[in-house]
Amino acid sequence: MEPVTLTTDRLLLRTVGPQDTDAVYEACQDPDIQRWTTIPSPYLREHAQSFTEQLVPDGWSDGSMFTFGVFLHSGELAGMLGITMRALGMGEIGFWAAKQHRANGYVTEAARTACRWSFTRAALDRVEWRAEVGNRASRAVAERAGFTIEGTLRSATNNKGVRRDTWVGSLLPSDLGLPSTAPYLPAR
């Protein structure tokens, strides 16, 4: 799939490339991003370069991961968001916000926009959100974006060699007033 660009009143969601390596590297020096995500720690410039020059373009090219840099209209990187394909019609969303841009609703806005795109253009019928238990900021974003928290998965995440319990939630097309690509028969 070719990368797409999505816009909102406040944001530009676009793929990242070599021109964004330094901004990604700087943002990922934040201890909270290193603590709560599965990025390498310490996070080196070579990690950012591999991400922007190989991982992101390869994900778009083979349809396995749709990564968007979350940019203000001024061009400043406010966060990162990706939807990774996990099964037919199902993807998993992950995101982080640059420290100076937290608590502005940017990542919530980006998550809703990317999910809407994934339902209407990428044929997804379910987007899952997962975060390590205790990552209240990520959970708040997911809930504000409309995700239903479904529970806790024991020992579901390996973060830097440590197994951790994980919250899981989902967003369905119907949660955004959109049709599904396949019929859905909820349990009674």
C-alpha positions in Angstrom: 0.0 0.0 0.0 1.2 3.5 -0.7 1.5 5.7 2.4 -1.4 8.1 2.9 -1.6 11.5 4.6 -4.6 12.3 6.9 -5.5 15.8 8.1 -7.6 17.2 10.9 -8.1 20.8 11.9 -5.0 20.6 14.2 -2.9 17.8 12.8 -1.2 16.3 9.8 -0.8 12.5 10.0 1.9 11.4 7.5 4.5 8.7 7.1 7.9 9.5 8.5 11.2 9.3 6.6 14.8 10.3 6.8 13.9 13.9 7.3 12.2 13.0 10.6 15.0 10.8 12.1 16.3 13.6 14.4 12.9 14.5 15.7 12.0 10.8 16.4 15.4 10.3 18.1 14.9 13.4 20.3 11.3 12.5 21.3 12.4 8.9 22.2 14.9 10.2 24.7 12.0 10.7 27.0 12.2 8.2 29.9 8.4 7.7 29.8 8.4 6.7 26.2 11.2 4.2 26.8 9.5 2.9 30.0 6.0 2.3 28.6 6.7 1.3 25.0 8.8 -1.6 23.6 11.3 0.7 21.8 15.0 0.0 22.7 16.4 1.5 25.8 18.7 3.3 25.6 17.3 4.6 22.3 20.2 5.4 19.9 20.2 7.5 16.8 20.7 4.3 14.8 17.3 3.0 16.2 15.6 6.2 14.9 17.3 5.9 11.5 16.3 2.2 11.2 12.7 3.1 12.1 12.3 6.0 9.7 14.3 4.6 6.8 13.4 0.9 6.9 10.7 -0.2 9.4 8.1 2.4 8.4 8.5 2.2 4.6 8.6 -1.6 4.7 5.4 -1.7 6.8 3.6 0.5 4.3 5.0 -1.4 1.3 4.0 -4.9 2.5 0.8 -3.8 4.3 1.9 -5.1 7.7 2.1 -1.8 9.6 0.6 1.7 8.9 2.8 4.2 10.7 1.9 7.9 11.0 3.9 10.7 12.4 1.5 13.0 14.3 2.6 16.5 13.2 1.2 19.9 14.1 0.5 22.1 11.1 3.6 24.0 12.0 5.6 20.8 11.1 6.6 19.9 14.7 6.4 16.2 15.6 3.8 15.8 18.4 3.7 12.0 18.5 3.7 8.7 16.6 1.0 6.2 15.9 1.0 2.9 14.1 -1.6 0.2 13.3 0.0 -3.2 13.0 -1.9 -5.9 11.2 -2.4 -8.9 13.6 -5.0 -11.0 11.7 -7.4 -10.7 8.8 -9.5 -7.6 9.4 -7.8 -6.8 12.7 -5.0 -4.4 13.6 -3.4 -3.3 16.8 -2.8 0.4 17.5 0.2 1.8 19.4 1.1 5.4 20.0 3.2 7.8 22.0 3.2 11.6 22.5 6.2 13.8 22.6 6.6 15.1 26.1 6.0 18.7 25.3 2.8 17.9 23.5 1.0 15.7 26.1 -2.4 16.6 27.5 -3.5 18.5 24.4 -5.6 15.7 22.9 -3.4 15.3 19.9 -2.9 11.6 20.1 -6.6 11.0 20.9 -7.5 13.0 17.7 -4.9 11.1 15.7 -6.1 7.7 17.0 -9.7 8.4 16.0 -8.6 9.7 12.6 -6.3 6.7 11.9 -8.9 4.2 13.1 -11.6 5.8 10.9 -9.2 5.5 7.9 -8.4 1.9 8.8 -12.1 1.0 8.8 -13.0 2.8 5.6 -9.8 2.3 3.5 -7.8 -0.6 5.0 -10.8 -3.0 5.5 -10.3 -3.5 9.2 -13.2 -4.5 11.4 -11.5 -4.3 14.7 -8.6 -2.2 16.1 -7.2 -3.4 19.4 -5.3 -1.3 21.9 -3.0 -2.8 24.4 -0.9 -1.3 27.1 1.0 -2.5 30.1 -1.2 -2.4 33.2 -0.4 0.9 34.9 0.1 3.0 31.8 -2.8 5.3 32.7 -1.9 7.9 30.1 -2.3 5.4 27.2 -5.5 4.0 28.7 -6.9 7.6 29.0 -6.2 8.2 25.3 -7.8 4.9 24.3 -10.9 5.6 26.3 -11.2 9.2 25.0 -10.8 7.8 21.4 -13.8 5.5 22.0 -12.1 2.2 22.8 -14.0 -0.3 25.0 -11.7 -1.7 27.7 -12.2 -5.5 27.6 -10.0 -6.7 30.3 -6.5 -7.7 31.5 -4.3 -10.3 29.8 -1.9 -11.9 32.2 1.8 -12.0 31.1 0.8 -10.8 27.6 3.6 -8.3 26.9 7.4 -8.8 27.0 8.9 -5.4 27.6 12.7 -5.5 27.6 12.8 -9.1 28.8 10.1 -8.8 31.5 6.7 -10.4 31.2 4.0 -7.9 32.1 0.2 -7.9 32.5 -1.6 -6.0 29.7 -4.8 -4.0 29.4 -6.7 -4.7 26.2 -9.5 -2.8 24.5 -11.1 -2.5 21.1 -12.7 -0.1 18.7 -15.1 -1.4 16.1 -16.5 0.4 13.0 -19.9 0.6 14.6 -18.4 2.6 17.5 -17.8 5.3 15.0 -21.1 4.9 13.1 -19.4 3.0 10.3 -20.4 -0.3 8.6 -18.2 -3.4 9.0 -16.8 -5.3 6.0 -18.1 -8.6 7.5 -21.2 -9.3 9.5 -20.8 -9.1 13.3 -23.0 -11.2 15.6 -22.3 -10.0 19.2 -22.8 -12.5 22.0 -26.0 -12.1 23.9 
